[in-house]
Amino acid sequence: MNAQELIDLLKNLPPDKKVVIRGYEDGFNDIKELRNVNIVYQPDSPWYYGEYAVSNDPDTIEAIELYGENKNEEI
C-alpha cells in the first residue's frame, strides 16, 4: 500500500478511530511515530518474515514505517 492508498482508507474512518500495528508476536500496539527506512525486497524470505528487509545498499526503496511498541515490563 502506498501513502495515497492509506490516506484514502483513513478518510473513510471516523476521526476518533484508533490506528494500530501488530505487536511482536501477538496483539496490537499504538503507533508511536512514523520512521523513515530504506528497504530491499526479499522474494525468498520465509512466510513468517516480511517481504522486505532494512538495507544500506544503493538500490534500496525509501519507505515509512508505522512504528509502535509495548514498553510494559514483564511481571
C-alpha positions in Angstrom: 0.0 0.0 0.0 1.3 3.5 -0.8 0.7 6.7 1.2 -2.3 7.8 -1.0 -4.0 4.5 -0.6 -3.6 4.7 3.2 -4.8 8.3 3.2 -7.9 7.3 1.1 -8.7 4.5 3.5 -8.2 6.7 6.6 -10.5 9.3 5.2 -13.4 6.8 5.4 -12.9 6.2 9.1 -14.4 8.1 12.0 -11.8 10.7 13.2 -11.5 9.1 16.6 -10.9 5.6 15.2 -7.6 4.1 16.6 -4.8 3.2 14.2 -2.6 0.3 15.4 0.1 -2.1 14.2 0.7 -5.6 15.2 2.7 -6.5 18.3 5.9 -8.5 18.2 4.2 -12.0 18.2 0.6 -11.3 19.0 -1.7 -8.5 19.8 -1.5 -4.9 18.8 0.3 -1.7 19.8 -0.4 2.0 19.4 1.5 3.7 16.6 4.1 5.9 18.3 5.8 7.6 15.3 6.5 7.4 11.6 10.0 6.3 10.8 12.0 6.6 7.5 13.5 3.3 6.5 15.5 2.1 3.5 14.4 -1.4 2.5 15.0 -4.0 -0.2 12.6 -6.7 -1.5 13.4 -10.2 -0.4 11.5 -12.6 -2.6 12.8 -15.8 -1.0 12.0 -14.8 2.6 10.1 -17.4 4.7 6.4 -16.7 5.2 6.9 -15.7 8.8 9.3 -12.8 7.8 8.3 -9.7 6.0 8.8 -9.4 2.2 11.3 -6.5 2.8 14.4 -6.1 4.9 16.2 -3.0 6.1 19.2 -2.3 3.9 22.0 0.2 3.3 22.5 -1.0 -0.3 22.4 1.8 -3.0 19.3 0.2 -4.7 17.0 0.5 -1.6 13.4 1.6 -1.6 12.7 4.6 0.7 9.7 3.9 2.9 7.8 5.0 6.0 7.5 2.5 8.9 4.4 2.9 11.1 6.3 2.3 14.4 4.8 1.1 17.7 6.0 -0.8 20.7 4.8 -2.2 24.0 7.0 -0.9 26.8 5.2 -2.9 29.5 7.7 -4.7 31.7 7.3 -8.4 32.3 5.7 -9.3 35.6 
